[in-house]
Amino acid sequence: MLPRRRPPAPFVAATTCALALLPACGSPERQHCGDDDHGCVAVNASAHVCPTVTSMGIAPAELDLGGGGTSTLTAFAAQPGGGAPAVHWTAKSGTFGDPFAATTTFACTVAGVVAVTVSVTNGTCGDRLSGAITCLDVHDAGAD
């Protein structure tokens, strides 16, 4: 299997980040808000942490177009907060056993190098990673 990996994300899944806000005027120890001398600041934030494709496997990476063989494609994805992201495989040519499965098969339909892309999403945001399969027409090899 030829793994294709990407560098780790610049964040650590399932961690909490603390943010301290110290007002420029008044004392942070003051518990009241909104009188004549002081104002209020309310911060309400949320973040969508997108799933990432951490790697993909393609085995074998070369197929005989006329041989009827298939490559096994495997996507490895991380979904911060748990659960499995939705998966979708695409290519400009060829066929997939199940284009919505994390592990599927691919069969060539034309000779040449085919880029296969796996996309993952949690419904709000996502990620994708591409690899290549070489589809060989060995029956025409050496023919003049």
Summary of the structure (lengths in Angstrom):
residues: 144
radius of gyration: 24.8
end to end distance: 33.9
largest distance: 92.0
contacts: 332
relative contact order: 0.23
helix: 0%
strand: 40%
